[in-house]
Each structure stands twice: as C-alpha cells, then as structure tokens.
Amino acid sequence: MAGISGGRPYQKGDLMPNITTRQYRILSDHMDIYRFMVELYERDWRNGVPAPFLEYALSCTWMDKSRTYQNRIWLDGDQIVGFCFTEAPVTDVYFSLRPGYEFLAPEMVAYASAHMPGDSGARQLVLFQGQRALIEAAQRAGYEKTGERVDMIYDFSRPLDYPLPEGFRLVPPGAFDPEKISLCCWKGFGHEAEEGPWNGDSRSTLQCCAAPHAAMEHIAVIEDQRGEYACFAGMWWVPENGLAYMEPLCTVPEHRRKGLARAALSALYHRMKPLGATHMTGGANGFYKKIGYEPAVTWTFWKRGTPEGAK
C-alpha cells in the first residue's frame, strides 16, 4: 500500500527521482489518495481537485466504479506524486500532480490518451487553469480547449447570514431521515419531472452517509410545515485545508425562490466557521454570486479529434 511519507518534491538540479507507476486499487488506495489530495490542495485547484471530490463520487450510485482499475498512480519511492483518474462520466479524465513533479505531465497525458476510458472523440481531459504543465502537455498531444466554466467559493472572512423563511425549520443535527433526503434529492435534481415518482431507493444517500469523510453531523436540512424536506445541503469537512466542501445542494421545485438554499448555506457557515473552516465551495450558478460567493476555480475542457484514417 503506497504511503504518504512526506519528503520534498523534485527540484531542478536534483538527480532524477525513482519514479514508478501502478494501477489504482480502490479497496486499498482510497485513504492514501485522499491524504495526497489534502496535501496538494489550493483554493484554485491548481494541483487538482479537493479530496472530497473523488470520495463523494465513489460513494454515490451515479458513478461507474467498474473502470477505477484504469486509474493510475505515480510514485517517487513510496510517496504519491501523481494521480490520473475518472469520475462521471468515465470519459472525463482528471489529474492531481504534486508541485515539483511537472516533468511527469507529458507521461500522464500520454497514459490518459492511450488507456483511460473513451475513444479520441469521447475522452475529455478536465484541467484547471493553474495546471499549466498539464495544459501544455495536452496541447502538445493534440488536445484543443472546447470550453470552460468558473466555480465560486465563499470566503468565511465575511458573514453569511440569510434568515430561514417563515414556515420552515432546520432539522436538528443527527435527526435527519435518509429516505426523506433521497426524496428531496430526487425532486430537487429534476428526476421526478424526467423519470417519474421516486421509487423508494435510498442506496445512494445511505452510501454517502457511510463515506469516511462525510460530515453528516453538519449537513443542513430544511423541512416544511408538513415535515417534508424542502432543501438539502451536504457537507464534507477537511480541517487540514480549512475547507467546507458543500455537496450536494438542492431545493424541491415547489419551494424554490423562497430563500431556502441561501438559508441552508448560512446554516453551514454558522456550523463550520467555529470549527476552523475558512471557505466553502459552491458552483458556477449565478445564485452563488448573488449571495456573496466569488470566482475561484476555472475548469477547462480539452478534446482531440480522431486522427485521419483511424477506426
């Protein structure tokens, strides 16, 4: 099992490190990859995604985990220095790269191009604006940028204090009902309108509740006067990074535009700041900007066409 033993990154003038690679083993590598991502974290995701990003996906039924064996780890001795992996869809490829090991970028992109799921038309590299070495390697490998988006964060140096609308209440911490959360998410993410009534399957919620770093004691759940859940905001707490990773957030259609989401995020602010949180994630939706979130993470998306004559 690869360890996270510390040590300084490779620097120009050093002897070439002893780099090895191997495939990701979901049953034994998860915690080491999580700690690796914690070590790399920056607010703009310049070294790769925050640690809860992958854990959240792995704990949900919507992720195809049958392809995780294609993920690859790069090591310098017993220290993880690079990771190439998919999330959802499996044709989206992400990279985490330790500072000082940018020379690995071309090899990582080449591996993704040859071995990660999807053909040249379907496979997409997801790179963040600060991942300059990987972006340059992707361009040299024939990838072209097809789009970008900007996610926002909330800086806890400013208060977030929107009131709970009349007729609603926050469910006390630890008293939530997983089935009601499942129903709220089913409606809140538009599944009822597209696929029909919820079928009673709470597996995804229960799996998330059991994830190693899911902060279920800090989630914000708002219910209406009938006791039905109207808004849900999840939480993944990373104290080493001061990061309140909020995921997911949804409001059922009948209660939208009443201020529930901003009240739920305010509740998370009041719960997480005393614990040492300095910022909270959001998304690209204009809603976040309206309540005081600021642009922080620029996603860029890269594809390359099928070479002429290829099948």
Steps between C-alpha positions, in 0.01 A plus 500: 500500500654829393567734789502880525834532671574867436837603361574794271400511132746458218689819417705600199856379545403196706578152380201355317268349760408134501156530339281192484138454398223258576127471463262636764358240739168630624488279810846590630597836350208726580626643830850564365362676194273704728799613710698570182225732379483670840875571477468650151194715560488863391186712480526532122558123462831567320633158607177308451162450664433516876504166680119471542442534124593139428370354827158653442484345152618160621229500767219569251311256282522732197874436457615202292760347731568205269770703320704615801765235424602722207598783736876523545731614782853643459740462794842634595619225730199444726361853460207557266581782260239463226157352442293466183135402549145519373181613668165528320470448215790256484623673183589810706863475615648694794857544622657572839870590484732588786690831451857430391399204285372691200741301280254210535223692320575370146513140624172541688324649199639226278370235741155661505492513122593135460333328794220701662137431398368637174628543147658818366161657437341418836792536741525840665786632715376721784779739594496794737643835400800470732604159362732663248736206444209267429331753272821543301543122479141460380551763231817331378308171487244654267223594743302818446298691756128458440366706790538618856301594808570686823391369838475725803590476866382691807771655715412468867670831582156644420179389673238297317180558687180459302195424718282192478168589331186486711330162501824297472740357756846347507501132587719456812846351431490121514120484475470483122317225313705345212184410308375858515841623380481258208154625408614862528795436270285306254267796465765768547719376216210469258470121494128500581419720200721292269462145635186496712439459875781387730512120527603488866865415432720671764825318421688804374413702812593213729831448318583869537414486869754217538784675314810545719501880487132584458421754773141388550493670839536836323262468203217752465150364445195728485149362535162658435196514727395151388834355610609440142855591404513808278876571476816299562863611517767235556837554667847344480736655756877517432653666809856480361396733217245711689265376230125463538429297187128543436347225285224456396250788520141477381153642563178326396320686218196609702718687751750669269555876502404525867854544636544145627834429333663815631359427846646148484842634398480755782435215742811322367702819546393527865580133563832480318670831580533422875674175399769695311355505148629793295300448179220298346458367147209584274445475127480701180133596532429873526318431827834469678622838380179665618558388860867601514700215350804597294657340189778261600534185286524505121427165337622446145393215271722345232435257216676385190347360182547152366818497288436474127481135394444370853211266567 
